[in-house]
Amino acid sequence: MTIGKRVGMRVGRGAVGAAAGVSMIILALVGHVLPPPFDPAPLSAGPVFRSLPAQPTAELRPVSATAPITTRNIAVDVGDVTLEATVRAPLTPGRHPAMVFVQGAGPGLREEFATQAEWLARAGIVTLTYDKRTAGYDFRDRDFGLLADDALRMLSRLRGRPDVDPARTGLWGVSEGSWVVPIAAARSDDVSFAVLVSAPNVSPLRQVTWAMGEQLDRLHAPGGVHDLIIRAMSAVHMNFLRYDGTPVLRRVRQPVLALYGTRDPSIPFVESSRALTDALTAGGNADYTIRYLDGADHGMRIHGGPFVRAYLPTLANWVNGLPGTARPGVRVAGATPVQRFEASDPPSAPWYAGGAVLTFALCLTLAGYVAGPVAEMVVRRRGRRPHAETCALVWPPIRRRLRRMAWTGAGLLAAVAAFLTLLVLFSVNQAGAWPAVLSGWLVIRILAVLMLVQEITAVAAVASGIGQGWRPSRAQRVAMAGVLGGTGVLLVAGAYYSLYAFPW
């Protein structure tokens, strides 16, 4: 039997299966024993949140939102940039309360708030929505103080209008915006009230970690997905993720309305409202109203659709009723919330799993995969050598294995990236998402196992060829080292990120 035929044959199935099984067990154990473990504790909510009183009926009384309004687009200079904004104002005579909408995370286009801004304007409140800045704000760098200055510039434009009551001008902030609004309120007395919608009041990192765990549970994601997400997050280092808003909340003296939804998978709502009340009380501010709206999600909507019935009337009645509504008879009321686990920071990643090391490993893998085709081109251009006949029989089947390995490795990286994107998209609307999550995880696991088997069979094929007298050229050694080494790095990384964990 020729060398080429021997190398081209399947390596013994029994040997490959045994080697793959042992290797998979080793990789699974590596992923299991390496830090960091993460097991958040059950939350002890305390007596206040175990059974909330019903929301006062006066806050839910019907609001007439039928007044004619004017809509005007303006440009506001905030110092380094000019931001586009839209002012909606009722045409009814007299001075009205006014409110600026401050965006959550993301691009923050003003049209996101058009529906509620128009409704509130028809209910007698002058509203301003604006496009969030892009200069000085991106995925990695976020200066909440800079965003607070923008909000104050917008509020200043409203306060100069003749139809606005300067004693009742405030800020409304949702999610990330609820870290911005307290900064603005602490800086300026022009902010006469603050509305916080779905305010985390814990660090962004703790909020995101809790949200991912809660959303994965609702998506029926396997335990390995939890480990993948937590270990990926532990390697992320962005300064704003450690932001602590508690000191700022202690300096807020204005009346505060905080609204939470009982179906919000994005924030630890019990801890969030408890942190808010503790901070305001510590600062001597007793003018706060916290309401839990039954069935509301992160945006006060029902599964991302229409607003829950109580949201807009509660907001309008509170703002229009100021200052009389600043200190309610019942500070915390509404539907009783249920938060199962505490919000915790993910444990810090060890040095070998940090972002820099992971980036270097991925670059090393991709460089190895690129070295394969480059080295192959070198082999073809060099012509025949004394061992060319042997090379012609041995190299082609090995080359095919290396190509398949490179494609599998690249496919695994693409699948993981697509899977993470899928989880982010489903964090907004989870209806019917769990089959897609399970399918995506299954694809990742299959690719990971296939990559392991390909690595073992390729190593066996190379060893068989060398054992039969094949002497690879320098370029061929580069190609093999690049692809086999790159795949080896991916195998170790996959083990750390629980791609070989048991149960699946």
PyMOL commands that set and color helices and strands:
alter all, ss='L'
color gray80, all
select helices_A, chain A and resi 3-8+13-33+47-49+57-60+110-122+144-159+177-187+204-218+223-234+239-242+246-249+269-282+311-320+351-353+355-382+388-426+434-467+474-496
alter helices_A, ss='H'
color red, helices_A
select strands_A, chain A and resi 69-77+82-90+96-102+126-130+164-174+193-197+256-261+288-293+332-334
alter strands_A, ss='S'
color yellow, strands_A
deselect
rebuild
show_as cartoon
